[in-house]
Amino acid sequence: MIKADLHIHTGYSPDSVTPLERIIARCNERGITCVGITDHNTLAGALDMKRVAPFKVVVGEEIDTKQGEVIGYYISEEIPRGLTALETVMRIKQQGGVVCIPHPFDSFRFSAIRRDTLEALVPHIDIIEVFNSRLLLRRHAARADEFARTHGLLASAGSDAHTAYEVGNAYVEMPDFNDRSQFLDSLAQGTVVGRISSPLVRLRSNWAKLGRRPAP
């Protein structure tokens, strides 16, 4: 079995400054043996991590749509931000990718897809992220898990780490896999494990954004 944290941000995201080497070191410390790198609106961090990591890397992109964020795994071309959620998931599918909806019931996040959009997307969704360590309330995770079960969708988990400290706070313990098809089969046999990160980690993300702003 492997431990897969399937939602991690690197310094390639505008709200993170964590270098790849620090993420790798933290994974080794926490026993994480697979990562999904899901930087905001770019594949660059995931592709670079895949080249240097000593463990399995699932290449992904967390894409800003008009209705909220969508993750595409197993894609090879970046999908631009600002499309509708439906246009985004169809572009993921056109690449043979996997559609995951992150933190769908987090009412404190403006970037979370709302229920009406989520319901409309169900025929195209592969995975619901049922545990995200940056949730503030566990009931939001419970609602996501219930939605996944009701609609027969796969469940995933991720730390949503923007700092090395957060890596491994949530993961899926699942059989090893080698490709997209095996990834989905393995996830179906997985067990979600997770704990909520301190709310203070959000401050680190805000500081990262401020630090990247050009001087006036």
C-alpha positions as CSV (number, residue, x, y, z in Angstrom):
1,M,0.0,0.0,0.0
2,I,1.0,3.6,-0.6
3,K,0.1,6.9,1.1
4,A,-1.0,9.4,-1.5
5,D,-1.5,13.1,-0.7
6,L,-3.3,14.1,-3.8
7,H,-3.6,17.9,-3.4
8,I,-0.2,19.7,-2.9
9,H,0.9,23.1,-4.1
10,T,4.5,24.1,-4.8
11,G,6.3,27.4,-5.3
12,Y,4.8,27.4,-8.8
13,S,1.5,28.4,-7.3
14,P,1.1,32.2,-6.6
15,D,0.1,31.6,-3.0
16,S,3.0,29.2,-2.1
17,V,6.8,29.6,-2.0
18,T,7.6,26.0,-1.0
19,P,10.5,24.6,-3.1
20,L,10.2,21.1,-4.5
21,E,13.1,19.8,-2.4
22,R,11.4,20.8,0.8
23,I,8.2,19.0,-0.2
24,I,10.2,15.9,-1.0
25,A,11.9,16.0,2.4
26,R,8.6,16.5,4.2
27,C,7.1,13.5,2.3
28,N,10.0,11.4,3.4
29,E,9.5,12.5,7.0
30,R,5.8,11.8,7.0
31,G,5.9,8.5,5.0
32,I,4.0,9.9,2.0
33,T,5.0,7.8,-1.0
34,C,2.8,9.4,-3.7
35,V,1.8,13.0,-4.4
36,G,-0.7,14.8,-6.6
37,I,0.9,18.1,-7.5
38,T,-2.0,20.5,-8.3
39,D,-0.6,24.0,-8.7
40,H,-3.0,26.8,-9.6
41,N,-3.4,27.1,-13.4
42,T,-0.1,25.6,-14.3
43,L,1.4,22.1,-14.8
44,A,5.0,23.3,-14.5
45,G,5.5,22.4,-10.8
46,A,4.0,18.9,-11.3
47,L,6.1,18.2,-14.4
48,D,9.3,19.4,-12.6
49,M,8.4,17.3,-9.5
50,K,7.8,14.2,-11.6
51,R,11.4,14.6,-12.9
52,V,13.1,14.9,-9.5
53,A,10.9,13.1,-7.0
54,P,12.1,9.7,-5.7
55,F,8.4,8.6,-5.4
56,K,5.3,8.5,-7.5
57,V,3.9,11.8,-8.8
58,V,0.4,12.3,-10.3
59,V,0.6,15.4,-12.6
60,G,-2.3,17.7,-12.0
61,E,-3.6,21.3,-12.3
62,E,-6.1,23.1,-10.1
63,I,-7.9,25.3,-12.5
64,D,-9.9,28.5,-11.7
65,T,-13.2,28.3,-13.6
66,K,-16.1,30.8,-13.6
67,Q,-17.9,28.7,-11.0
68,G,-15.0,27.5,-8.8
69,E,-11.9,25.3,-8.8
70,V,-11.6,22.0,-10.7
71,I,-8.6,19.6,-10.6
72,G,-7.5,17.8,-13.7
73,Y,-5.2,14.8,-13.2
74,Y,-3.3,13.0,-16.0
75,I,-3.4,15.9,-18.3
76,S,-0.4,17.0,-20.5
77,E,-1.6,20.4,-21.7
78,E,-2.5,23.3,-19.3
79,I,-6.1,24.3,-19.3
80,P,-6.6,28.1,-19.1
81,R,-8.4,29.7,-16.2
82,G,-11.6,31.6,-16.7
83,L,-13.6,29.0,-18.6
84,T,-16.9,27.7,-17.3
85,A,-16.7,24.7,-15.1
86,L,-18.3,22.5,-17.8
87,E,-15.9,23.7,-20.5
88,T,-13.0,23.0,-18.1
89,V,-14.1,19.4,-17.3
90,M,-14.7,18.7,-21.0
91,R,-11.2,19.9,-21.8
92,I,-9.8,17.6,-19.1
93,K,-11.8,14.7,-20.6
94,Q,-10.6,15.5,-24.1
95,Q,-7.0,14.9,-22.9
96,G,-8.0,11.6,-21.4
97,G,-7.7,13.2,-17.9
98,V,-9.4,12.6,-14.6
99,V,-11.8,15.2,-13.2
100,C,-11.7,15.8,-9.4
101,I,-13.7,18.4,-7.6
102,P,-11.8,19.8,-4.6
103,H,-13.4,21.0,-1.3
104,P,-16.9,21.1,-2.8
105,F,-18.8,22.0,0.3
106,D,-16.4,24.4,2.0
107,S,-18.8,27.4,2.5
108,F,-15.9,29.5,3.7
109,R,-14.1,29.3,0.3
110,F,-15.2,31.5,-2.6
111,S,-13.3,29.1,-4.9
112,A,-15.5,26.1,-4.0
113,I,-17.9,24.9,-6.6
114,R,-21.5,25.3,-5.3
115,R,-24.1,22.5,-5.2
116,D,-26.1,23.5,-8.3
117,T,-23.0,23.5,-10.5
118,L,-21.8,20.3,-8.8
119,E,-25.0,18.5,-9.5
120,A,-24.9,19.5,-13.2
121,L,-21.3,18.2,-13.5
122,V,-21.9,14.8,-12.0
123,P,-22.0,12.9,-15.3
124,H,-18.4,14.2,-16.0
125,I,-16.9,13.9,-12.5
126,D,-14.6,11.0,-11.6
127,I,-13.5,12.0,-8.0
128,I,-14.8,14.1,-5.1
129,E,-12.2,15.3,-2.7
130,V,-13.9,14.2,0.5
131,F,-11.2,15.4,2.9
132,N,-9.2,18.6,2.5
133,S,-6.9,19.6,5.5
134,R,-7.7,23.3,5.0
135,L,-11.3,22.8,5.8
136,L,-12.4,24.7,8.9
137,L,-15.4,22.4,9.7
138,R,-15.4,18.6,9.6
139,R,-19.1,18.6,8.6
140,H,-18.0,20.0,5.2
141,A,-16.0,16.8,4.7
142,A,-18.9,14.7,5.8
143,R,-21.2,16.4,3.2
144,A,-18.6,15.8,0.5
145,D,-18.3,12.1,1.5
146,E,-22.1,11.7,1.4
147,F,-22.3,13.3,-2.0
148,A,-19.6,11.0,-3.4
149,R,-21.4,7.9,-2.0
150,T,-24.8,9.0,-3.2
151,H,-23.6,9.5,-6.8
152,G,-21.2,6.6,-6.9
153,L,-18.1,8.8,-7.3
154,L,-14.6,8.0,-6.1
155,A,-13.2,9.7,-3.0
156,S,-9.9,11.3,-2.6
157,A,-8.1,13.3,0.1
158,G,-5.3,15.9,0.1
159,S,-3.6,18.3,2.5
160,D,-4.0,21.2,0.0
161,A,-0.5,22.0,1.3
162,H,0.9,25.4,0.5
163,T,3.6,25.0,3.0
164,A,5.9,22.0,3.7
165,Y,4.5,21.7,7.2
166,E,1.0,20.8,5.9
167,V,2.2,17.9,3.6
168,G,0.7,14.6,4.7
169,N,-2.0,16.0,6.8
170,A,-4.4,14.1,4.6
171,Y,-3.9,11.2,2.2
172,V,-5.4,8.1,0.8
173,E,-3.9,4.7,1.7
174,M,-4.3,2.7,-1.5
175,P,-2.8,0.0,-3.6
176,D,0.1,1.0,-5.8
177,F,-0.7,1.9,-9.4
178,N,1.2,2.6,-12.7
179,D,-1.2,4.5,-15.0
180,R,-4.5,6.4,-15.1
181,S,-6.7,3.3,-15.2
182,Q,-4.9,1.7,-12.3
183,F,-5.0,5.0,-10.4
184,L,-8.8,5.0,-10.5
185,D,-9.1,1.3,-9.6
186,S,-6.7,1.8,-6.7
187,L,-8.5,4.8,-5.5
188,A,-11.7,2.8,-5.3
189,Q,-10.0,0.5,-2.8
190,G,-8.5,3.4,-0.8
191,T,-9.0,4.5,2.7
192,V,-9.1,8.3,3.5
193,V,-7.0,9.5,6.4
194,G,-6.8,13.1,7.5
195,R,-6.6,15.8,10.0
196,I,-7.4,19.5,9.8
197,S,-4.5,21.9,9.5
198,S,-4.2,25.0,11.7
199,P,-6.1,28.0,10.3
200,L,-2.9,29.9,10.6
201,V,-1.6,28.2,7.4
202,R,-3.9,30.4,5.4
203,L,-1.9,33.4,6.6
204,R,1.2,31.9,5.1
205,S,-0.6,31.7,1.7
206,N,-1.6,35.3,1.9
207,W,1.9,36.4,2.8
208,A,3.2,34.4,-0.2
209,K,0.8,36.3,-2.5
210,L,1.8,39.7,-1.0
211,G,5.5,38.8,-1.5
212,R,5.0,38.1,-5.2
213,R,3.2,41.4,-5.9
214,P,5.3,43.9,-7.9
215,A,6.4,47.0,-6.2
216,P,4.2,50.0,-6.8
